[in-house]
């Protein structure tokens, strides 16, 4: 592929993985960022400064690209996903409609969580936009589950949502899939990407505590509201697409077990979660 592939959100966990895989495969990559290239940024990628939220720099970023892998997202400000996607689509249409690959979340149409609703709205914008598109939905990343488990484990009794399971997947596997989709033809809504196992929240947190070497009682708490009802119903799971390979325990062995082997005490580990 002679034309570059643009990656938004390229400085995040998922975006960095996509950039690395595309470069390793010999593709030209253009990174969209709000900031200048850091010293750790990939030297062989083009670096373009732009802002999805107000559209600044997007025309130059999408000019001449073959595809756009849209990884930029902000759970703390869900409207960023919608407005940023709208501005990106406008720039893409003006640039000759490159193939747009968007990563979404399993359950955005079944769990009424505000962030999920924004992702679903972004999906619908893409589907009605004009440029050729591919949308991949994935389950929660291992690192997100680790972040939540680490915060909950600061309490003397660890609360977890009752009757709720998750299907965590490794971000590297999602990056692999996105890189492949970006270099292929538009696929519309492609099959979901789910982690290898569906595990209860209690089980996931207990595995985290064991990996960290901590002893805490775990208490399942019934949480009210439509969002948690959606989680309890399994709306965010895709049991028929449990295609991920790296398990939760394997991830923990690398992330948490490494800290234990390096001699980090509980206080230090807490500060990093």
Buried (B, 14 or more C-beta within 10 A) or exposed (E): EEEBBBBBBBBBBBBBBBBBBBBEEEBBBBBBBEEEBEEEBBEEBBBBBBBBBEBBBBBBBBBBBBBBBBBBBBBEEBEBBBBBBBBBBBBBBEBEBBBBBBBBBBBBBBBBBEBBBBBBBBBEBBEEBEBBBBBBBBBBBBBBBBEBBBEBBEEEEBBBBBBBBBBBBBBBBBBBBBBBBBBEEBBEEBEBBBBBBBBBBBBBBBBBBEBBEBEBEBEBEEBEEEBBBBBBBBBBBBEEBBBBEBBBBBBBBEBBBEBBEEEBEBEEBBEEB
